[in-house]
Amino acid sequence: MNAITKEAVRQQTETFEQLKRQDRQWFALRLTMGYSAVVLLLAVLAICGVILFGTRIYPEFVVKAASATLFADVVGLLLAVWKFALTSGLHNRLNPVTFVPDSKPVLGRTGA
C-alpha cells in the first residue's frame, strides 16, 4: 500500500469510528429522553389524578386546568414518541465509509 492509500484507509476508519460514537450517544440520549418522558407523564398523571378525583376540594378552574393539562400531556407524549422513536427516517444508519468503484464515497448517512 502506498502512502495515499494508507491515509485514505485511516481517514475512512476514523470517520466510521466517529459515526459509531455519535450513533451510540444519540441512542443513549433517545433512551434517556424516553425514560424521562415516562417519569414526567406518571408525575403529571398522579398530580392531575389527585385534583380530578378531589373535585370538591379544588375550585372549578383548577379542575378544568388539570384535565386540560392531562390531555395535552398525554397527546404531546404520544406525538413525541411517534416522531422521535417510531419514525425511522430520523435515525442515522451506519454504513461503510469506503469508496465504491464508479461512485462517490458513502459518508455514513442514507439518502435524504
C-alpha positions as a Markdown table, in Angstrom:
| # | Residue | x | y | z |
|---|---|---|---|---|
| 1 | Met | 0.0 | 0.0 | 0.0 |
| 2 | Asn | 1.3 | 3.4 | -0.8 |
| 3 | Ala | 1.0 | 6.4 | 1.5 |
| 4 | Ile | -2.1 | 7.9 | -0.2 |
| 5 | Thr | -4.0 | 4.6 | 0.2 |
| 6 | Lys | -2.9 | 4.2 | 3.8 |
| 7 | Glu | -4.1 | 7.8 | 4.6 |
| 8 | Ala | -7.4 | 7.1 | 2.8 |
| 9 | Val | -8.0 | 4.0 | 4.9 |
| 10 | Arg | -7.0 | 5.8 | 8.1 |
| 11 | Gln | -9.5 | 8.6 | 7.4 |
| 12 | Gln | -12.2 | 6.2 | 6.5 |
| 13 | Thr | -11.6 | 4.2 | 9.7 |
| 14 | Glu | -11.6 | 7.4 | 11.8 |
| 15 | Thr | -14.8 | 8.6 | 10.1 |
| 16 | Phe | -16.6 | 5.3 | 10.7 |
| 17 | Glu | -15.5 | 5.2 | 14.4 |
| 18 | Gln | -16.7 | 8.8 | 14.9 |
| 19 | Leu | -20.1 | 7.8 | 13.3 |
| 20 | Lys | -20.3 | 4.8 | 15.7 |
| 21 | Arg | -19.6 | 7.0 | 18.7 |
| 22 | Gln | -22.2 | 9.5 | 17.6 |
| 23 | Asp | -24.8 | 6.7 | 17.0 |
| 24 | Arg | -24.1 | 5.4 | 20.5 |
| 25 | Gln | -24.5 | 8.8 | 22.0 |
| 26 | Trp | -27.8 | 9.5 | 20.1 |
| 27 | Phe | -29.1 | 6.2 | 21.2 |
| 28 | Ala | -28.3 | 7.0 | 24.9 |
| 29 | Leu | -30.0 | 10.4 | 24.5 |
| 30 | Arg | -33.1 | 8.9 | 23.0 |
| 31 | Leu | -33.3 | 6.3 | 25.7 |
| 32 | Thr | -32.8 | 8.9 | 28.5 |
| 33 | Met | -35.5 | 11.1 | 26.9 |
| 34 | Gly | -37.9 | 8.2 | 26.7 |
| 35 | Tyr | -37.4 | 7.3 | 30.4 |
| 36 | Ser | -37.7 | 10.9 | 31.4 |
| 37 | Ala | -41.0 | 11.3 | 29.4 |
| 38 | Val | -42.4 | 8.2 | 31.2 |
| 39 | Val | -41.5 | 9.6 | 34.6 |
| 40 | Leu | -42.9 | 13.0 | 33.8 |
| 41 | Leu | -46.1 | 11.5 | 32.5 |
| 42 | Leu | -46.5 | 9.5 | 35.7 |
| 43 | Ala | -45.9 | 12.6 | 37.8 |
| 44 | Val | -48.4 | 14.7 | 35.8 |
| 45 | Leu | -50.9 | 11.8 | 35.9 |
| 46 | Ala | -50.6 | 11.5 | 39.7 |
| 47 | Ile | -51.0 | 15.2 | 40.3 |
| 48 | Cys | -53.9 | 15.6 | 37.9 |
| 49 | Gly | -55.5 | 12.4 | 39.2 |
| 50 | Val | -55.4 | 13.8 | 42.8 |
| 51 | Ile | -57.0 | 17.0 | 41.5 |
| 52 | Leu | -59.6 | 15.3 | 39.3 |
| 53 | Phe | -60.7 | 12.8 | 41.9 |
| 54 | Gly | -60.9 | 15.5 | 44.6 |
| 55 | Thr | -63.1 | 17.9 | 42.7 |
| 56 | Arg | -64.9 | 19.1 | 45.9 |
| 57 | Ile | -61.6 | 20.3 | 47.4 |
| 58 | Tyr | -60.4 | 22.3 | 44.4 |
| 59 | Pro | -62.0 | 25.2 | 42.6 |
| 60 | Glu | -63.6 | 24.5 | 39.2 |
| 61 | Phe | -60.9 | 26.4 | 37.4 |
| 62 | Val | -58.2 | 24.2 | 38.9 |
| 63 | Val | -60.1 | 21.0 | 38.0 |
| 64 | Lys | -60.5 | 22.2 | 34.4 |
| 65 | Ala | -56.9 | 23.2 | 34.2 |
| 66 | Ala | -55.8 | 19.8 | 35.5 |
| 67 | Ser | -57.9 | 17.9 | 32.9 |
| 68 | Ala | -56.6 | 20.1 | 30.1 |
| 69 | Thr | -53.0 | 19.6 | 31.3 |
| 70 | Leu | -53.5 | 15.8 | 31.5 |
| 71 | Phe | -55.0 | 15.7 | 28.0 |
| 72 | Ala | -52.3 | 17.9 | 26.5 |
| 73 | Asp | -49.5 | 16.0 | 28.2 |
| 74 | Val | -50.8 | 12.6 | 27.0 |
| 75 | Val | -51.3 | 13.8 | 23.4 |
| 76 | Gly | -47.9 | 15.6 | 23.5 |
| 77 | Leu | -46.1 | 12.4 | 24.7 |
| 78 | Leu | -47.8 | 10.3 | 22.1 |
| 79 | Leu | -46.8 | 12.7 | 19.3 |
| 80 | Ala | -43.2 | 12.9 | 20.6 |
| 81 | Val | -42.9 | 9.1 | 20.8 |
| 82 | Trp | -44.3 | 8.8 | 17.4 |
| 83 | Lys | -42.0 | 11.4 | 15.9 |
| 84 | Phe | -38.7 | 10.6 | 17.6 |
| 85 | Ala | -38.9 | 6.9 | 18.5 |
| 86 | Leu | -41.0 | 5.3 | 15.8 |
| 87 | Thr | -40.1 | 7.3 | 12.7 |
| 88 | Ser | -37.2 | 5.5 | 11.2 |
| 89 | Gly | -36.2 | 8.4 | 8.9 |
| 90 | Leu | -34.7 | 10.4 | 11.8 |
| 91 | His | -32.1 | 7.8 | 12.8 |
| 92 | Asn | -28.7 | 7.7 | 11.1 |
| 93 | Arg | -27.8 | 4.3 | 9.7 |
| 94 | Leu | -24.2 | 3.3 | 9.9 |
| 95 | Asn | -22.9 | 2.5 | 6.5 |
| 96 | Pro | -19.4 | 1.7 | 5.2 |
| 97 | Val | -17.4 | 4.8 | 4.5 |
| 98 | Thr | -15.2 | 3.1 | 2.0 |
| 99 | Phe | -15.1 | 4.1 | -1.6 |
| 100 | Val | -17.2 | 2.0 | -4.0 |
| 101 | Pro | -15.8 | 1.8 | -7.6 |
| 102 | Asp | -17.5 | 4.1 | -10.1 |
| 103 | Ser | -19.3 | 6.1 | -7.4 |
| 104 | Lys | -18.9 | 8.7 | -4.7 |
| 105 | Pro | -17.9 | 7.7 | -1.2 |
| 106 | Val | -20.7 | 6.9 | 1.2 |
| 107 | Leu | -20.4 | 9.1 | 4.3 |
| 108 | Gly | -22.4 | 7.1 | 6.8 |
| 109 | Arg | -25.9 | 8.5 | 6.0 |
| 110 | Thr | -28.7 | 7.3 | 3.9 |
| 111 | Gly | -30.4 | 9.4 | 1.3 |
| 112 | Ala | -32.4 | 12.4 | 2.3 |
